[in-house]
Amino acid sequence: MSTRDIRTSKDPDLAGSYAAIQRSAQSARDIAIRTNTAIIVAVDGKPVRITAAELIKIRELESSTPTPHIPSL
């Protein structure tokens, strides 16, 4: 099975779906923090529960760490 990056697809809808998934994940994290609930994510194919408190800590770490520049394709 090929593991090409979906963002390089010639289909603009498929290529744009990556950004949509990222926005959806961010929205889920925001809602979990606002409602003080946990989210479940897959890590190495296994379900992992992340609490709202953990999400807040992760967000604080990410905001204090510079993000690498990803060149546009």
N, C-alpha and C positions, 0 to 999 in steps of 0.2 A: 504494500500500500504506500502511496506517495504521501509525503508530509509537506507539501508546498504551502507557503504562507498564503492564507486566503486573501490578504491585502494586495497580492500581486495578480489576482484574477482579472481576466479581460472583461468579465461581466461586472459592470459598475455596481449593480445591486449586491452582488456577492462580495465584492471588495469593500463596499460600504457597511456590510453587516458586522464587520469586526468592530467598527466604531460604535455601532448601535448596541452591541453586546457589552462593550466597555461602559457605555452610559447606563445601561440597565443594571449592571453590577454595582456601579457607584450609587445609583438610586436605592438599590436594596440595602447597601451599607448605611446610607443616610437614614432610611426608614428604621432600620434595626437600632441605630443609635437613638433616634427620636423616641422610639417606643420601648427602649430598654429591653430588647429581645435579641436572641442570638440568630446567626445565620449558619447554614450548613454548606460547606464547600467541599469539592473533591480535591484531595492532595494525593498524588500518585495512585489515583483510582479508588481511594478510600475516603469515606465521609469524615469530615472534621467539623466540629462545632466551634464557632467563634462567638464569644459573648460581646455584648455592646461595649463593655469596659475594655476588652481586648481590641475591638475595632477602634476605639478612641485612642488607645496607646499606639496602634499601628499608624493611624492618621497623623498623630503628633510626630512620630519618627519620620514618616514620609515627608512631612512639611519642613522638617529641619534638615533633611538630606537632599542635596541637589540631585535632580534627575538628569540622567544622561540624555544628550541630544540624539534623537533618532532621525537620521536623514530621510528625506522624502524620496520615494521611488519614482 
